[in-house]
Amino acid sequence: MNAALLRKLRQRDKQCVHCGDTDTLVPHHRKNRGMGGSKLLDRLDNLIMICSYYNGAMESNAAVAENARTYGHKLSSWDDFDTPVFDECTGEWYHLDIQGGKTLADSPDAPLF
């Protein structure tokens, strides 16, 4: 990920959408690039800033990963980038755009845990 992309991501996401942490933020691909995967997935509608704890938990715990899919924090390979993201701190759903914008979205029909 290049520096300009990371700067835009940090401007948009000031805290972890899971817990609100601001100190240990790391970029997270909602749709995984995989080991050495395509840089085509380095796009602002596929990236969110999350705390390092949540990032590790999503990668190591299947139950956390499944819950993250419910909230749009993690996407399956067949999901579209327009899948909304739930901000657990504000209780609001957002659509992310490729330019780095974030707009309020209607709540999807998925159950909240």
SEKE-40647 format. One record per residue: residue number from 1; x, z, y of N, C-alpha, C in turn; residue in one letter. Coordinates in steps of 0.02 Angstrom, whole numbers. Example, Ala and Ser with C-alpha at 12.3 -4.5 7.8 and 13.67 -1.06 7.14 Angstrom:
<1, <660, 390, -284>, <615, 390, -225>, <660, 390, -165>, "a">
<2, <642, 354, -112>, <684, 357, -53>, <645, 394, 2>, "s">
***
This chain:
<1, <42, 0, -58>, <0, 0, 0>, <45, 0, 62>, "m">
<2, <30, -44, 108>, <72, -48, 167>, <54, 6, 218>, "n">
<3, <99, 16, 266>, <92, 70, 315>, <30, 60, 360>, "a">
<4, <15, -2, 379>, <-43, -14, 422>, <-108, 4, 386>, "a">
<5, <-113, -13, 323>, <-172, 3, 284>, <-180, 79, 277>, "l">
<6, <-125, 112, 262>, <-127, 185, 256>, <-146, 219, 322>, "l">
<7, <-123, 192, 377>, <-139, 220, 443>, <-215, 214, 456>, "r">
<8, <-244, 155, 441>, <-316, 146, 450>, <-356, 193, 405>, "k">
<9, <-333, 201, 344>, <-366, 246, 297>, <-366, 317, 322>, "l">
<10, <-309, 339, 348>, <-304, 407, 374>, <-346, 417, 437>, "r">
<11, <-354, 365, 476>, <-397, 369, 536>, <-470, 378, 516>, "q">
<12, <-490, 343, 462>, <-560, 347, 441>, <-575, 412, 403>, "r">
<13, <-531, 431, 357>, <-543, 489, 314>, <-499, 547, 334>, "d">
<14, <-528, 594, 369>, <-490, 651, 395>, <-488, 710, 347>, "k">
<15, <-531, 708, 295>, <-534, 763, 247>, <-555, 737, 179>, "q">
<16, <-543, 776, 128>, <-564, 760, 60>, <-640, 759, 56>, "c">
<17, <-669, 706, 28>, <-741, 701, 22>, <-769, 749, -31>, "v">
<18, <-726, 778, -70>, <-747, 824, -123>, <-748, 897, -99>, "h">
<19, <-694, 918, -64>, <-689, 989, -47>, <-676, 1002, 27>, "c">
<20, <-660, 950, 66>, <-648, 960, 137>, <-576, 976, 155>, "g">
<21, <-532, 981, 105>, <-461, 996, 118>, <-431, 943, 164>, "d">
<22, <-387, 965, 208>, <-353, 919, 254>, <-277, 920, 245>, "t">
<23, <-252, 966, 204>, <-179, 975, 198>, <-146, 935, 143>, "d">
<24, <-181, 919, 89>, <-149, 887, 31>, <-179, 818, 17>, "t">
<25, <-199, 783, 69>, <-232, 719, 60>, <-186, 665, 32>, "l">
<26, <-213, 627, -15>, <-178, 570, -45>, <-227, 512, -48>, "v">
<27, <-202, 450, -44>, <-247, 393, -51>, <-269, 385, -124>, "p">
<28, <-331, 368, -134>, <-359, 359, -201>, <-396, 293, -205>, "h">
<29, <-380, 253, -255>, <-416, 191, -269>, <-479, 209, -308>, "h">
<30, <-536, 192, -280>, <-599, 204, -315>, <-602, 163, -379>, "r">
<31, <-581, 101, -375>, <-574, 58, -434>, <-499, 54, -448>, "k">
<32, <-478, 82, -504>, <-407, 89, -519>, <-370, 23, -519>, "n">
<33, <-309, 26, -491>, <-263, -31, -495>, <-230, -33, -563>, "r">
<34, <-222, 24, -595>, <-186, 27, -658>, <-111, 27, -644>, "g">
<35, <-73, 38, -695>, <-1, 41, -688>, <26, -27, -665>, "m">
<36, <50, -31, -604>, <77, -94, -578>, <24, -146, -566>, "g">
<37, <-39, -126, -560>, <-95, -172, -555>, <-96, -212, -490>, "g">
<38, <-147, -252, -484>, <-154, -299, -429>, <-159, -263, -361>, "s">
<39, <-121, -288, -314>, <-125, -262, -246>, <-188, -286, -210>, "k">
<40, <-227, -331, -243>, <-290, -353, -215>, <-340, -295, -210>, "l">
<41, <-327, -241, -247>, <-371, -183, -244>, <-350, -134, -188>, "l">
<42, <-295, -150, -153>, <-275, -110, -95>, <-316, -134, -36>, "d">
<43, <-379, -111, -33>, <-425, -131, 20>, <-465, -70, 41>, "r">
<44, <-483, -67, 104>, <-512, -7, 132>, <-580, 11, 103>, "l">
<45, <-617, -37, 75>, <-680, -20, 43>, <-670, 5, -28>, "d">
<46, <-608, 5, -52>, <-590, 31, -117>, <-549, 95, -113>, "n">
<47, <-532, 117, -54>, <-488, 174, -44>, <-524, 232, -9>, "l">
<48, <-509, 293, -31>, <-531, 353, 3>, <-473, 402, 1>, "i">
<49, <-471, 447, 50>, <-422, 501, 50>, <-455, 561, 16>, "m">
<50, <-420, 589, -33>, <-444, 648, -68>, <-386, 697, -75>, "i">
<51, <-402, 759, -91>, <-349, 809, -100>, <-313, 795, -166>, "c">
<52, <-251, 816, -169>, <-211, 803, -229>, <-240, 837, -291>, "s">
<53, <-273, 894, -282>, <-303, 928, -339>, <-358, 885, -370>, "y">
<54, <-403, 860, -328>, <-459, 819, -352>, <-433, 754, -383>, "y">
<55, <-382, 725, -353>, <-352, 664, -380>, <-327, 677, -451>, "n">
<56, <-290, 731, -461>, <-265, 747, -527>, <-320, 762, -576>, "g">
<57, <-372, 798, -553>, <-428, 815, -597>, <-466, 753, -620>, "a">
<58, <-475, 705, -575>, <-510, 643, -594>, <-471, 604, -647>, "m">
<59, <-405, 606, -643>, <-364, 569, -690>, <-354, 604, -756>, "e">
<60, <-365, 670, -759>, <-349, 707, -820>, <-410, 737, -855>, "s">
<61, <-469, 735, -823>, <-527, 768, -851>, <-585, 719, -852>, "n">
<62, <-608, 700, -911>, <-661, 650, -917>, <-726, 672, -883>, "a">
<63, <-742, 737, -886>, <-803, 761, -855>, <-799, 754, -778>, "a">
<64, <-742, 770, -750>, <-732, 763, -677>, <-736, 689, -658>, "v">
<65, <-705, 646, -698>, <-706, 574, -684>, <-778, 547, -686>, "a">
<66, <-817, 569, -735>, <-886, 546, -740>, <-927, 569, -680>, "e">
<67, <-917, 631, -660>, <-951, 657, -601>, <-930, 618, -538>, "n">
<68, <-866, 601, -534>, <-840, 563, -477>, <-873, 493, -474>, "a">
<69, <-888, 464, -532>, <-923, 399, -533>, <-993, 406, -503>, "r">
<70, <-1026, 462, -517>, <-1093, 475, -490>, <-1092, 475, -414>, "t">
<71, <-1038, 499, -385>, <-1031, 505, -313>, <-997, 445, -280>, "y">
<72, <-978, 394, -319>, <-944, 337, -291>, <-871, 349, -275>, "g">
<73, <-845, 407, -295>, <-774, 421, -283>, <-730, 382, -332>, "h">
<74, <-759, 364, -388>, <-724, 325, -439>, <-771, 270, -460>, "k">
<75, <-744, 209, -469>, <-785, 152, -488>, <-763, 125, -556>, "l">
<76, <-810, 102, -594>, <-793, 66, -655>, <-773, -5, -637>, "s">
<77, <-742, -40, -682>, <-717, -107, -667>, <-773, -155, -647>, "s">
<78, <-834, -144, -671>, <-890, -188, -656>, <-928, -169, -593>, "w">
<79, <-913, -111, -564>, <-948, -90, -503>, <-924, -130, -442>, "d">
<80, <-970, -139, -395>, <-955, -173, -333>, <-925, -124, -283>, "d">
<81, <-885, -151, -237>, <-855, -109, -185>, <-907, -83, -136>, "f">
<82, <-967, -112, -135>, <-1018, -87, -90>, <-1054, -26, -118>, "d">
<83, <-1032, -1, -175>, <-1059, 62, -202>, <-1046, 117, -151>, "t">
<84, <-1098, 153, -130>, <-1088, 204, -79>, <-1047, 264, -104>, "p">
<85, <-1019, 300, -57>, <-978, 359, -70>, <-1016, 420, -43>, "v">
<86, <-1019, 473, -84>, <-1051, 534, -62>, <-999, 582, -35>, "f">
<87, <-1010, 606, 26>, <-966, 657, 56>, <-998, 725, 40>, "d">
<88, <-968, 760, -7>, <-996, 824, -29>, <-996, 877, 25>, "e">
<89, <-954, 869, 75>, <-949, 918, 129>, <-1006, 910, 180>, "c">
<90, <-1024, 848, 194>, <-1077, 836, 243>, <-1145, 823, 210>, "t">
<91, <-1144, 808, 145>, <-1206, 793, 109>, <-1233, 723, 125>, "g">
<92, <-1189, 679, 149>, <-1211, 611, 169>, <-1176, 558, 126>, "e">
<93, <-1213, 503, 117>, <-1187, 444, 82>, <-1163, 394, 133>, "w">
<94, <-1108, 359, 118>, <-1079, 309, 163>, <-1063, 245, 125>, "y">
<95, <-1069, 190, 161>, <-1041, 126, 138>, <-975, 118, 174>, "h">
<96, <-924, 98, 138>, <-859, 83, 166>, <-853, 8, 174>, "l">
<97, <-820, -14, 228>, <-810, -86, 235>, <-735, -103, 233>, "d">
<98, <-721, -165, 225>, <-652, -187, 215>, <-610, -181, 278>, "i">
<99, <-643, -175, 337>, <-607, -167, 400>, <-589, -93, 413>, "q">
<100, <-614, -47, 373>, <-599, 23, 383>, <-656, 62, 414>, "g">
<101, <-714, 31, 418>, <-773, 65, 445>, <-811, 103, 392>, "g">
<102, <-855, 147, 416>, <-895, 188, 371>, <-963, 195, 404>, "k">
<103, <-1016, 176, 368>, <-1084, 180, 396>, <-1128, 220, 348>, "t">
<104, <-1175, 256, 376>, <-1221, 295, 335>, <-1260, 250, 288>, "l">
<105, <-1271, 274, 228>, <-1308, 236, 178>, <-1367, 278, 154>, "a">
<106, <-1417, 244, 126>, <-1471, 279, 94>, <-1445, 312, 30>, "d">
<107, <-1475, 366, 11>, <-1456, 400, -51>, <-1476, 358, -111>, "s">
<108, <-1428, 345, -156>, <-1446, 307, -216>, <-1489, 350, -262>, "p">
<109, <-1515, 320, -314>, <-1559, 356, -360>, <-1521, 399, -410>, "d">
<110, <-1455, 400, -406>, <-1415, 439, -453>, <-1427, 514, -442>, "a">
<111, <-1428, 552, -496>, <-1437, 625, -487>, <-1374, 656, -459>, "p">
<112, <-1383, 708, -419>, <-1327, 746, -392>, <-1314, 806, -436>, "l">
<113, <-1252, 819, -450>, <-1234, 877, -492>, <-1210, 934, -450>, "f">
***
